[in-house]
Amino acid sequence: MSDTWIILGATSSIARAFAREISATGAGVVLAGRDMADLAATEADCLARGAAYAKSMAFDARDTTSFDAILDFVGGQAGMLNATVFVGSMPDQSEIDSDPSMIAGVVTDSFTGPANFLQRLAPMMEERGGGAVVGVGSVAGDRGRLGNYVYGAAKAGFATYLSGLRNRLGREGVHVMTVKPGPVDTAMTWGLDSMPFMTTPDGAVADILKGLRKKRNVIYTAGIWRLVMFVIRSVPEPIFKKLSI
Ligand SMILES: NC(=O)c1ccc[n+]([C@@H]2O[C@H](COP(=O)([O-])OP(=O)(O)OC[C@H]3O[C@@H](n4cnc5c(N)ncnc54)[C@H](OP(=O)(O)O)[C@@H]3O)[C@@H](O)[C@H]2O)c1
């Protein structure tokens, strides 16, 4: 009997690297996302690496009806259920400043859409008494900054949601881990100015798997970002509001 990993946002390159690694453990994977052709390629890769099964399923964080089929499918699988959330969108802050109607989409992609899905999955996990949830937030959620404060606010909301979910599900043997990446070399950061302490999708996944093994509650990847964000959070607001970091 194999466990199932639901991977939301499976077209992200971090998610693809995670799917490959988790497939090698013999788990079944549900690859959920919007680009079915991209998911199909990952599906073949997962099967080649030893997944018990791999299934691509349509998932749009902005369309909660797309959650139904995934929840029905995983409800019928034996073994423990696990979920990872790699969904998120980070439009340029200046675009949002000139079109505030974009805020709703950013918050749905990075927070309320995935939270809605997890809220519906939670009772199934509680009933089975095990499994893990891995939610990808961002260091951007640790402090509102000039360059990405709407995205950061959505990630902060998601991190707070995960903290509460951890409190709830931990009582039933389900572990919830929050992942706060600094810059990762993916589609989201291509074309942006060079950033310090950048990691790769494989590096981020190695940190996630290590965190899961150690049952960590909150991890930073690369790990140096825990210290960097401690310093950034410590800057007094009267000074911080004048900085452009
Ligand atoms: N790269 C970084 O530096 C960095 C830093 C901190 C946190 N993160 C977080 O890491 C996660 C993965 O990001 P990434 O760097 O791999 O960038 P990415 O390739 O842009 O991944 C974002 C993922 O979210 C999906 N997505 C966005 N809106 C969606 C929606 N409405 N419905 C369903 N899926 C949606 C994208 O799907 P499509 O392919 O269909 O667009 C894609 O799979 C994100 O949560 C991101 O916020 C990244």
The ligand as a Tripos MOL2 file, in Angstrom:
@<TRIPOS>MOLECULE
LIG
   48    52     1     0     0
SMALL
NO_CHARGES

@<TRIPOS>ATOM
      1 N1         11.6270   31.3840   -7.0400 N.am      1 LIG1
      2 C1         11.7770   32.0610   -5.9120 C.2       1 LIG1
      3 O1         12.7210   32.8210   -5.7380 O.2       1 LIG1
      4 C2         10.8080   31.8610   -4.7700 C.ar      1 LIG1
      5 C3         11.0960   32.4670   -3.5500 C.ar      1 LIG1
      6 C4         10.2160   32.3180   -2.4900 C.ar      1 LIG1
      7 C5          9.0820   31.5520   -2.6620 C.ar      1 LIG1
      8 N2          8.8180   30.9730   -3.8630 N.ar      1 LIG1
      9 C6          7.5930   30.1850   -3.9860 C.3       1 LIG1
     10 O2          7.8980   28.9000   -4.4780 O.3       1 LIG1
     11 C7          6.7400   28.3810   -5.1370 C.3       1 LIG1
     12 C8          7.1380   27.8320   -6.4940 C.3       1 LIG1
     13 O3          7.5390   28.9320   -7.3110 O.3       1 LIG1
     14 P1          8.6210   28.8730   -8.4700 P.3       1 LIG1
     15 O4          9.7640   29.6860   -8.0440 O.co2     1 LIG1
     16 O5          8.8570   27.4680   -8.8820 O.co2     1 LIG1
     17 O6          7.9110   29.7200   -9.6250 O.3       1 LIG1
     18 P2          6.8350   29.3040  -10.7080 P.3       1 LIG1
     19 O7          7.4200   28.4200  -11.7300 O.co2     1 LIG1
     20 O8          6.2340   30.5970  -11.1440 O.co2     1 LIG1
     21 O9          5.7690   28.4440   -9.8870 O.3       1 LIG1
     22 C9          4.5620   28.9380   -9.4740 C.3       1 LIG1
     23 C10         3.5790   27.8140   -9.5900 C.3       1 LIG1
     24 O10         2.2890   28.3090   -9.1870 O.3       1 LIG1
     25 C11         1.3690   27.9370  -10.1920 C.3       1 LIG1
     26 N3          0.2140   28.8200  -10.1960 N.ar      1 LIG1
     27 C12         0.1890   30.1760  -10.1880 C.ar      1 LIG1
     28 N4         -1.0910   30.5990  -10.1820 N.ar      1 LIG1
     29 C13        -1.8650   29.4870  -10.1980 C.ar      1 LIG1
     30 C14        -3.2650   29.2510  -10.1950 C.ar      1 LIG1
     31 N5         -4.1570   30.2660  -10.1980 N.pl3     1 LIG1
     32 N6         -3.7260   27.9930  -10.2010 N.ar      1 LIG1
     33 C15        -2.8500   26.9560  -10.2250 C.ar      1 LIG1
     34 N7         -1.5190   27.0960  -10.2330 N.ar      1 LIG1
     35 C16        -1.0420   28.3610  -10.2180 C.ar      1 LIG1
     36 C17         2.1420   28.0000  -11.4820 C.3       1 LIG1
     37 O11         1.4320   27.3090  -12.4900 O.3       1 LIG1
     38 P3          1.5540   27.6870  -14.0690 P.3       1 LIG1
     39 O12         2.7670   26.9500  -14.5520 O.co2     1 LIG1
     40 O13         0.2910   27.1860  -14.6360 O.co2     1 LIG1
     41 O14         1.7090   29.1880  -14.1430 O.co2     1 LIG1
     42 C18         3.4180   27.3000  -11.0340 C.3       1 LIG1
     43 O15         3.2370   25.9120  -10.9920 O.3       1 LIG1
     44 C19         5.7460   29.5300   -5.2180 C.3       1 LIG1
     45 O16         4.7990   29.4060   -4.1730 O.3       1 LIG1
     46 C20         6.5980   30.7520   -4.9770 C.3       1 LIG1
     47 O17         5.8540   31.8230   -4.4460 O.3       1 LIG1
     48 C21         9.6440   31.1030   -4.9220 C.ar      1 LIG1
@<TRIPOS>BOND
     1     1     2 1
     2     2     3 2
     3     2     4 1
     4     4     5 ar
     5     4    48 ar
     6     5     6 ar
     7     6     7 ar
     8     7     8 ar
     9     8     9 1
    10     8    48 ar
    11     9    10 1
    12     9    46 1
    13    10    11 1
    14    11    12 1
    15    11    44 1
    16    12    13 1
    17    13    14 1
    18    14    15 2
    19    14    16 1
    20    14    17 1
    21    17    18 1
    22    18    19 2
    23    18    20 1
    24    18    21 1
    25    21    22 1
    26    22    23 1
    27    23    24 1
    28    23    42 1
    29    24    25 1
    30    25    26 1
    31    25    36 1
    32    26    27 ar
    33    26    35 ar
    34    27    28 ar
    35    28    29 ar
    36    29    30 ar
    37    29    35 ar
    38    30    31 1
    39    30    32 ar
    40    32    33 ar
    41    33    34 ar
    42    34    35 ar
    43    36    37 1
    44    36    42 1
    45    37    38 1
    46    38    39 2
    47    38    40 1
    48    38    41 1
    49    42    43 1
    50    44    45 1
    51    44    46 1
    52    46    47 1
@<TRIPOS>SUBSTRUCTURE
     1 LIG1         1 GROUP 0 **** ****
